[in-house]
C-alpha cells in the first residue's frame, strides 16, 4: 500500500484551511490584465511608513549581511519606555500574527481548549487547530445589536471550562470593526479564572484609542493578561512584519522558549524603533483614517447599504446579497476590496480606508458594480 505524503501530516494540520490574504496587486494584473489598481483589501496604511522609519530602514541596510539582534534590545528598550514596563515583559514577533501563534504553541495541547468569537480574526482558529487543541466558538452578537456581529462576552464566559487555557479577544475586531468598552472588558477579565490567559489583540489600537481601553495599563491588575500590538497598521510597516506582546514575566518567558531565533529582521527592528517615536506620522494617519471612515460610510449608505460600526481602519458593509458578483466587477474595475465569505459572511465586503481619491474611486466602482 502506497503512503501519501499528506497522510504523514498530523490530523489537525490535514484539516486546516490556510489563511487567505487580500489579493496582491501583481496577481490582479496577471489575472485580469488591468492596470492602475488600488488595493483596499488588507487594512494597510495608504501613507506607508513615516520619514523616520524610512531613514532608519536605509541605515539598517548597510549591515544587512549580519544577523539581527536576536533579543531586539533597542526596539524592546523603546517599547519599554513607551509603555512604562520592564523589558522582560515584551516578546517580539514577526508581526503580531507570530505572537498569536507562539501563544498557541506555548500554552495549548490536544487536551486543552481555546475560546474565540464567531467572526473573529482568522488566525485564532488556525493557531488553535494547528496546536491540536479544541476550539470553542462563542456566537457573536446579533445583527440588530449596537455592535452587530461583535464579541458577546457573556457567550464567551459561558464556554469557559476546566480545560480552557486561552481566550482570544480582538479589540476592535477584524473583520467586523466592532469593539468592547472599558467597563465591559474589565468586568470580563475580573471574572476570568487566573489560570486562563486572556489575549487581547489590539492591532488597531492607534485608530481606536478614543473608544477602546489601553489594556497595556492593566497588566499589573491581571497577571493572566496578554496584549498584542503591531507596526503593520498605523505605523505603515506591514511589509516588514513586526509586532509584539506585553505580558507578565512568566508568560513572556514561555513565549521566548518557542520563539524562533532572529524572528524579526534587522530592517524591521530599526524601522519599528524609529516609527514608535514618529508621533506626527501616526497623527496624520489617524486623521486621514477618520476622514476616510466618514467618506466611506456616507458614500456606501447613500447607495442603500448597511455599514457596521468601525473603530479600525476599515468598514464592513452588508451588501444584502452574495458578495461574489459585486467583487468580480470591482476587480475588473481595478479595485481590490476584501470579500469575507471565509469568515462566514458571504454577503459582506470589508473595505480599508485609503486616500480621499482612492476612497472616491472605490465608491464610484461600487456604484457601477451595484
C-alpha positions as CSV (number, residue, x, y, z in Angstrom):
1,X,0.0,0.0,0.0
2,X,1.4,3.4,-1.0
3,X,1.7,6.0,1.7
4,X,0.8,9.5,0.5
5,X,2.9,12.4,1.9
6,X,-0.4,14.1,3.0
7,X,-1.1,11.0,5.2
8,X,2.0,11.9,7.3
9,X,0.6,15.2,8.3
10,X,-0.9,15.4,11.8
11,X,-4.7,15.2,11.8
12,X,-5.0,18.8,13.0
13,X,-2.9,20.1,10.1
14,X,-4.6,17.9,7.5
15,X,-7.9,19.7,8.4
16,X,-6.5,23.2,8.3
17,X,-7.7,25.8,5.8
18,X,-4.8,28.1,5.1
19,X,-5.2,31.8,5.8
20,X,-6.3,33.7,2.7
21,X,-4.7,37.2,2.4
22,X,-6.0,40.1,0.4
23,X,-5.3,39.7,-3.3
24,X,-2.0,41.3,-4.3
25,X,-1.9,44.0,-6.9
26,X,0.5,41.9,-9.1
27,X,-1.9,39.0,-9.0
28,X,-4.8,41.0,-10.2
29,X,-2.6,42.4,-13.0
30,X,-1.7,38.9,-14.1
31,X,-5.2,37.5,-13.9
32,X,-7.2,40.4,-15.4
33,X,-4.7,42.4,-17.4
34,X,-5.8,45.6,-15.6
35,X,-3.5,48.5,-14.5
36,X,-3.7,51.5,-12.2
37,X,-5.0,49.3,-9.4
38,X,-6.0,50.4,-6.0
39,X,-5.9,48.0,-3.1
40,X,-8.2,48.5,-0.2
41,X,-8.3,44.9,1.0
42,X,-5.7,44.3,3.7
43,X,-6.0,47.2,6.2
44,X,-2.7,48.7,5.2
45,X,-1.8,52.4,5.8
46,X,-2.2,54.3,2.5
47,X,0.6,56.7,3.6
48,X,3.1,53.8,4.2
49,X,5.8,54.4,6.8
50,X,6.9,57.8,8.0
51,X,10.2,59.5,7.2
52,X,11.8,58.5,10.5
53,X,11.2,54.8,9.7
54,X,12.3,55.2,6.1
55,X,15.6,56.8,7.2
56,X,16.1,54.0,9.8
57,X,15.5,51.3,7.1
58,X,18.1,52.9,4.8
59,X,20.7,52.9,7.5
60,X,19.9,49.3,8.6
61,X,20.5,48.1,5.0
62,X,24.2,48.9,5.4
63,X,24.5,46.0,7.8
64,X,22.1,43.6,6.1
65,X,24.8,41.0,5.8
66,X,24.8,40.5,9.5
67,X,22.3,38.7,11.6
68,X,19.9,40.9,13.5
69,X,20.0,41.3,17.3
70,X,18.1,38.1,18.3
71,X,16.9,39.8,21.5
72,X,15.8,43.0,19.8
73,X,17.3,45.1,22.6
74,X,16.9,48.5,21.0
75,X,13.3,48.0,20.0
76,X,12.4,46.4,23.3
77,X,14.0,49.3,25.1
78,X,11.9,51.8,23.1
79,X,8.8,49.8,23.8
80,X,9.6,49.5,27.5
81,X,9.9,53.3,27.7
82,X,6.7,53.8,25.6
83,X,4.6,51.5,27.8
84,X,6.4,52.1,31.1
85,X,7.2,48.4,31.6
86,X,10.4,46.4,32.1
87,X,12.0,44.8,29.0
88,X,11.3,41.3,30.4
89,X,7.5,41.8,29.8
90,X,8.0,42.2,26.0
91,X,8.0,39.5,23.3
92,X,8.8,40.5,19.8
93,X,7.1,38.8,16.8
94,X,7.2,38.6,13.0
95,X,4.1,40.7,13.1
96,X,1.6,40.2,16.0
97,X,0.3,37.2,14.0
98,X,3.6,35.5,15.0
99,X,2.9,36.2,18.7
100,X,-0.6,34.8,18.5
101,X,0.8,31.5,17.1
102,X,3.5,31.5,19.8
103,X,0.8,31.7,22.4
104,X,-0.9,28.6,20.9
105,X,2.3,26.7,20.7
106,X,3.4,27.5,24.3
107,X,0.1,27.1,26.1
108,X,-2.2,24.7,24.1
109,X,-2.1,20.9,23.8
110,X,-4.5,18.4,22.3
111,X,-6.4,18.0,25.6
112,X,-6.9,21.8,26.2
113,X,-9.4,24.3,24.8
114,X,-9.2,27.9,23.5
115,X,-12.2,30.2,23.1
116,X,-12.8,32.8,20.5
117,X,-15.8,34.6,19.0
118,X,-17.6,33.9,15.8
119,X,-16.4,36.2,13.1
120,X,-13.1,36.7,14.8
121,X,-9.7,37.2,13.2
122,X,-8.9,34.1,11.1
123,X,-5.5,33.5,12.7
124,X,-7.1,32.5,16.0
125,X,-8.8,29.3,14.7
126,X,-5.8,28.4,12.6
127,X,-3.4,28.7,15.5
128,X,-5.6,26.7,17.8
129,X,-6.2,23.9,15.3
130,X,-2.5,23.7,14.3
131,X,-1.8,23.1,18.0
132,X,-4.2,20.3,18.0
133,X,-6.3,22.0,20.7
134,X,-10.1,22.1,20.9
135,X,-11.8,25.3,19.7
136,X,-14.8,26.6,21.5
137,X,-16.6,29.3,19.4
138,X,-18.9,31.7,21.1
139,X,-21.8,33.0,19.0
140,X,-21.5,36.7,18.0
141,X,-23.8,39.4,18.9
142,X,-26.9,39.6,16.6
143,X,-27.0,41.8,13.5
144,X,-29.6,44.0,15.3
145,X,-27.2,44.8,18.2
146,X,-25.5,48.2,18.6
147,X,-22.2,46.2,18.0
148,X,-23.6,43.9,15.2
149,X,-21.7,40.6,14.8
150,X,-19.2,41.7,17.5
151,X,-17.9,39.8,20.6
152,X,-20.5,38.6,23.1
153,X,-18.5,38.5,26.3
154,X,-21.3,36.7,28.2
155,X,-21.4,34.0,25.5
156,X,-17.6,33.7,25.8
157,X,-17.8,33.4,29.6
158,X,-20.3,30.6,29.3
159,X,-17.8,28.5,27.4
160,X,-15.1,28.7,30.0
161,X,-14.3,25.3,31.5
162,X,-11.7,23.3,33.3
163,X,-9.7,22.7,30.1
164,X,-9.7,26.3,28.9
165,X,-6.2,27.8,28.5
166,X,-6.6,30.7,26.2
167,X,-9.3,33.3,25.4
168,X,-8.8,35.4,22.3
169,X,-10.4,38.9,22.2
170,X,-9.8,41.4,19.4
171,X,-10.5,45.0,20.3
172,X,-11.5,46.3,17.9
173,X,-12.4,43.2,16.0
174,X,-11.3,42.3,12.5
175,X,-13.3,41.9,10.2
176,X,-16.4,43.4,11.9
177,X,-14.8,46.6,13.1
178,X,-16.8,46.4,16.4
179,X,-15.3,47.0,19.8
180,X,-15.7,46.4,23.6
181,X,-15.8,49.3,26.1
182,X,-13.6,49.6,29.2
183,X,-16.2,48.7,31.8
184,X,-17.4,45.5,30.0
185,X,-13.9,44.3,29.2
186,X,-12.5,44.9,32.7
187,X,-15.5,43.1,34.2
188,X,-14.9,40.1,32.0
189,X,-11.3,39.9,32.9
190,X,-12.0,40.1,36.6
191,X,-14.4,37.2,36.3
192,X,-12.0,35.1,34.3
193,X,-10.1,32.4,36.3
194,X,-6.4,33.4,36.8
195,X,-5.3,30.1,35.3
196,X,-6.7,31.1,31.8
197,X,-4.8,33.6,29.6
198,X,-6.8,36.4,28.2
199,X,-5.2,37.5,24.9
200,X,-6.4,41.0,23.9
201,X,-5.4,41.7,20.3
202,X,-5.0,45.5,19.9
203,X,-3.7,45.6,16.3
204,X,-5.8,48.7,15.6
205,X,-5.3,50.5,18.8
206,X,-3.9,53.7,17.4
207,X,-7.2,54.1,15.4
208,X,-9.5,53.1,18.2
209,X,-8.0,54.7,21.3
210,X,-11.0,57.1,21.7
211,X,-13.4,54.1,22.2
212,X,-11.2,51.2,23.3
213,X,-9.3,50.9,26.5
214,X,-5.5,50.7,26.6
215,X,-5.2,47.3,28.3
216,X,-1.4,47.6,28.4
217,X,-2.2,49.7,31.5
218,X,-3.9,46.7,33.2
219,X,-1.0,44.3,33.3
220,X,-0.4,44.9,37.0
221,X,-4.0,44.1,37.8
222,X,-4.3,41.0,35.6
223,X,-1.3,38.6,35.7
224,X,-3.1,36.4,33.1
225,X,-3.4,39.2,30.5
226,X,-1.5,39.3,27.2
227,X,-1.8,42.3,25.0
228,X,-0.6,42.1,21.4
229,X,0.2,45.1,19.1
230,X,1.6,45.5,15.6
231,X,3.5,48.0,13.5
232,X,1.7,46.8,10.4
233,X,-1.3,49.2,10.6
234,X,-1.0,52.8,11.8
235,X,2.8,52.7,11.5
236,X,2.7,51.6,7.9
237,X,5.2,48.7,8.2
238,X,3.1,45.8,7.0
239,X,5.7,44.6,4.6
240,X,8.4,44.3,7.3
241,X,6.3,42.1,9.7
242,X,7.0,43.3,13.2
243,X,4.7,43.1,16.3
244,X,4.9,42.4,20.0
245,X,3.2,41.2,23.1
246,X,3.1,42.6,26.6
247,X,2.6,40.1,29.5
248,X,3.9,39.1,32.8
249,X,7.4,37.7,33.0
250,X,6.4,34.0,33.2
251,X,4.2,34.3,30.1
252,X,7.0,36.2,28.2
253,X,9.5,33.5,29.3
254,X,7.3,30.8,27.9
255,X,6.8,32.6,24.6
256,X,10.6,33.1,24.3
257,X,11.1,29.4,24.7
258,X,9.3,28.7,21.5
259,X,10.1,31.9,19.6
260,X,12.3,31.3,16.6
261,X,15.8,32.8,16.7
262,X,16.0,36.1,14.7
263,X,12.3,36.1,14.1
264,X,12.3,39.9,13.5
265,X,14.8,41.0,10.8
266,X,17.2,43.9,11.3
267,X,15.5,46.3,9.0
268,X,12.2,45.7,10.7
269,X,13.8,46.2,14.2
270,X,15.3,49.6,13.1
271,X,12.2,50.8,11.4
272,X,9.8,49.9,14.2
273,X,12.1,51.6,16.8
274,X,12.1,54.8,14.7
275,X,8.3,54.5,13.9
276,X,7.5,54.4,17.6
277,X,8.9,57.9,18.1
278,X,7.2,59.3,15.0
279,X,4.0,60.5,16.6
280,X,3.4,63.1,13.9
281,X,3.1,60.4,11.3
282,X,0.7,58.4,13.4
283,X,-1.4,61.5,14.0
284,X,-1.6,62.2,10.2
285,X,-2.5,58.6,9.6
286,X,-5.2,58.6,12.3
287,X,-6.7,61.9,11.0
288,X,-6.7,60.6,7.4
289,X,-8.4,57.4,8.6
290,X,-11.1,59.3,10.4
291,X,-12.0,61.3,7.3
292,X,-11.8,58.1,5.3
293,X,-14.3,56.2,7.5
294,X,-16.7,59.1,7.3
295,X,-16.3,59.3,3.5
296,X,-16.8,55.5,3.0
297,X,-19.8,55.3,5.4
298,X,-21.5,58.3,3.8
299,X,-21.0,57.0,0.3
300,X,-22.0,53.4,1.0
301,X,-25.1,54.4,2.9
302,X,-26.1,56.7,0.1
303,X,-26.1,53.5,-2.1
304,X,-28.6,52.0,0.4
305,X,-26.0,49.7,2.0
306,X,-25.6,48.9,5.7
307,X,-22.2,49.8,7.2
308,X,-21.3,48.3,10.6
309,X,-19.7,50.4,13.4
310,X,-16.0,50.9,12.7
311,X,-13.2,51.5,15.1
312,X,-10.3,50.3,13.0
313,X,-9.1,51.5,9.6
314,X,-11.8,49.7,7.6
315,X,-15.5,49.3,7.3
316,X,-17.6,46.2,6.9
317,X,-20.5,46.6,4.6
318,X,-23.5,44.4,4.3
319,X,-24.4,44.2,0.6
320,X,-27.7,42.4,1.2
321,X,-26.8,39.9,-1.5
322,X,-24.0,37.5,-2.4
323,X,-20.7,39.4,-2.5
324,X,-19.0,37.4,-5.2
325,X,-20.6,39.0,-8.3
326,X,-20.1,42.5,-6.9
327,X,-16.5,41.8,-6.0
328,X,-15.9,40.4,-9.5
329,X,-17.0,43.7,-11.0
330,X,-14.8,45.7,-8.6
331,X,-11.8,43.6,-9.6
332,X,-12.4,44.2,-13.3
333,X,-12.6,47.9,-12.5
334,X,-9.1,47.6,-10.9
335,X,-10.3,47.9,-7.3
336,X,-9.3,45.3,-4.7
337,X,-11.5,45.1,-1.6
338,X,-11.9,42.1,0.7
339,X,-14.9,39.6,0.5
340,X,-15.2,37.9,3.9
341,X,-17.0,34.7,2.9
342,X,-14.2,32.8,4.5
343,X,-15.3,34.4,7.8
344,X,-18.8,33.1,7.3
345,X,-20.1,36.4,6.0
346,X,-20.8,35.8,2.3
347,X,-22.9,39.0,1.9
348,X,-20.3,41.3,3.4
349,X,-17.3,43.2,2.0
350,X,-14.5,44.7,4.1
351,X,-13.0,47.9,2.7
352,X,-9.8,49.5,4.0
353,X,-9.7,53.3,4.2
354,X,-7.4,54.8,1.5
355,X,-6.6,58.4,0.5
356,X,-9.6,60.6,-0.3
357,X,-9.0,60.0,-4.0
358,X,-8.8,56.2,-3.5
359,X,-12.0,56.2,-1.4
360,X,-13.8,58.2,-4.1
361,X,-12.7,55.8,-6.8
362,X,-13.9,52.8,-4.8
363,X,-17.3,54.4,-4.2
364,X,-17.6,55.1,-8.0
365,X,-16.7,51.5,-8.8
366,X,-19.1,50.3,-6.2
367,X,-21.9,52.3,-7.6
368,X,-21.2,50.8,-11.0
369,X,-20.9,47.3,-9.7
370,X,-24.3,47.6,-8.0
